[in-house]
């Protein structure tokens, strides 16, 4: 793994387990978010923010990119953990189901066209909103 090629930008408390982010530089929008440009690979990613974590893979085949995994709420803070995927080639965003309350996990599978690497963001948002 060539660390010089990979970047990770985050605000708030972020914890990464091992060498899990094979990504190009990206930005985090607000506190409690982590956003990374993803590459297709068979190994899973494990991003974490205050109040949630996720485990997902990015797979490419034919004309499709699939982002699938699960998102977990880890805090009794009246917030839900969620994944959003921005598909640059389509200029659209997809969302996972919200995981909340604390301890709940939600599986997701999101699809896009295989024209550019998706930007995947793990974040928390207010429950019910």
C-alpha positions as CSV (number, residue, x, y, z in Angstrom):
1,X,0.0,0.0,0.0
2,X,1.5,3.3,-1.1
3,X,0.5,5.7,1.7
4,X,1.5,8.7,-0.4
5,X,-1.4,8.0,-2.8
6,X,-4.0,7.9,-0.1
7,X,-5.7,10.7,1.9
8,X,-8.2,11.0,4.6
9,X,-9.8,14.2,5.8
10,X,-12.1,14.2,8.8
11,X,-13.4,16.6,11.4
12,X,-14.5,15.4,14.8
13,X,-13.4,12.2,16.4
14,X,-12.4,9.6,13.8
15,X,-11.0,6.2,14.5
16,X,-9.7,4.0,11.7
17,X,-8.8,0.4,12.2
18,X,-5.5,-0.6,10.5
19,X,-4.9,0.3,6.9
20,X,-8.4,0.4,5.7
21,X,-8.8,3.5,3.6
22,X,-7.5,3.1,0.1
23,X,-8.7,6.5,-1.0
24,X,-7.7,9.7,-2.8
25,X,-7.9,12.9,-0.8
26,X,-11.3,14.0,0.2
27,X,-13.0,16.4,2.6
28,X,-15.3,16.2,5.6
29,X,-18.3,18.6,5.5
30,X,-19.0,19.1,9.2
31,X,-18.1,17.7,12.7
32,X,-19.0,14.0,13.0
33,X,-18.5,13.1,9.3
34,X,-15.8,11.3,7.4
35,X,-15.8,11.4,3.6
36,X,-13.4,9.5,1.3
37,X,-13.2,8.9,-2.4
38,X,-13.4,5.2,-2.8
39,X,-11.7,2.7,-5.0
40,X,-13.0,-0.7,-6.1
41,X,-11.6,-3.5,-4.1
42,X,-12.6,-6.7,-2.4
43,X,-11.4,-5.7,1.0
44,X,-13.9,-3.9,3.3
45,X,-13.6,-0.4,4.6
46,X,-14.3,0.3,8.3
47,X,-14.8,4.1,8.9
48,X,-15.9,5.4,12.3
49,X,-17.2,8.7,13.7
50,X,-18.4,9.7,17.1
51,X,-21.8,7.9,17.4
52,X,-21.4,5.4,14.6
53,X,-19.4,3.2,12.4
54,X,-19.8,1.3,9.1
55,X,-18.3,-1.7,7.3
56,X,-18.7,-1.8,3.5
57,X,-17.1,-2.9,0.3
58,X,-16.9,-1.1,-3.1
59,X,-17.1,-3.5,-6.0
60,X,-17.0,-2.8,-9.7
61,X,-18.3,-5.0,-12.5
62,X,-19.5,-4.3,-16.0
63,X,-21.0,-0.8,-16.0
64,X,-21.9,-0.8,-12.3
65,X,-20.3,0.1,-9.0
66,X,-21.9,-1.4,-5.8
67,X,-21.4,0.0,-2.3
68,X,-22.7,-2.5,0.2
69,X,-22.4,-3.2,3.9
70,X,-23.9,-2.1,7.2
71,X,-24.0,1.0,9.3
72,X,-24.2,0.9,13.1
73,X,-25.4,3.5,15.8
74,X,-22.9,3.3,18.7
75,X,-24.2,6.1,21.0
76,X,-27.4,6.9,22.9
77,X,-27.2,10.5,21.7
78,X,-30.6,10.9,19.9
79,X,-28.7,10.7,16.6
80,X,-28.7,8.1,13.8
81,X,-25.7,6.8,11.8
82,X,-26.0,6.8,8.1
83,X,-24.0,6.4,4.8
84,X,-24.4,8.7,1.8
85,X,-22.7,8.0,-1.5
86,X,-22.1,10.7,-4.1
87,X,-21.8,9.4,-7.6
88,X,-19.8,12.1,-9.5
89,X,-20.5,10.6,-13.0
90,X,-24.2,10.9,-12.3
91,X,-24.2,14.0,-10.1
92,X,-26.5,12.3,-7.6
93,X,-26.5,11.1,-4.0
94,X,-27.8,7.8,-2.5
95,X,-28.4,7.1,1.2
96,X,-28.4,4.1,3.4
97,X,-31.2,3.5,5.9
98,X,-30.7,5.3,9.2
99,X,-29.3,3.1,12.1
100,X,-30.7,4.1,15.4
101,X,-31.2,3.9,18.4
102,X,-27.9,2.8,20.0
103,X,-26.9,-0.7,19.0
104,X,-29.1,-0.9,15.9
105,X,-27.4,-1.8,12.6
106,X,-28.8,-1.4,9.1
107,X,-27.6,-3.3,5.9
108,X,-27.5,-1.4,2.7
109,X,-26.6,-1.8,-1.0
110,X,-26.3,1.2,-3.3
111,X,-25.6,1.2,-7.0
112,X,-24.1,3.6,-9.5
113,X,-22.6,3.8,-12.9
114,X,-19.0,2.7,-13.3
115,X,-17.6,6.0,-14.7
116,X,-15.9,7.5,-11.6
117,X,-15.1,6.4,-8.0
118,X,-17.9,7.2,-5.6
119,X,-17.4,9.5,-2.6
120,X,-18.7,7.7,0.5
121,X,-19.5,9.6,3.7
122,X,-20.3,8.2,7.1
123,X,-22.2,10.7,9.3
124,X,-24.7,11.1,12.1
125,X,-27.9,13.0,11.9
126,X,-30.7,13.9,14.4
127,X,-33.1,11.0,15.0
128,X,-36.5,11.7,13.4
129,X,-35.1,14.4,11.2
